[in-house]
Amino acid sequence: MIVSLGAYVPGTLVGFASTIFFELRKRNTINYINAFYRNDGVLTPITIAGCDFDCNLSDFKNIVSNLIITVEEWYDVCES
């Protein structure tokens, strides 16, 4: 997932039980996403490629739109 978001740092090993957190936040009337990577208990902010750390929700949706699969696609992949 971290590679898909364009936030991979070469040479970094992904640890066992590492996690990516997404926070949906709102400032005034604007919704935005903050992403964090947790590895070995250390929480690190992630800047998603094509966005600032405070990534506008609409921009985030456009960036990840090619990563989202439908329920039908999921069943096709999982049943094969």
Secondary structure, DSSP 8 states (H G I E B T S, - for coil): -TTTTT---TT----TT-EEEEEEEEETTEEEEEEEEEETTEEEEE--TTS-SSEEHHHHHHHHTTT---HHHHHHHHH-
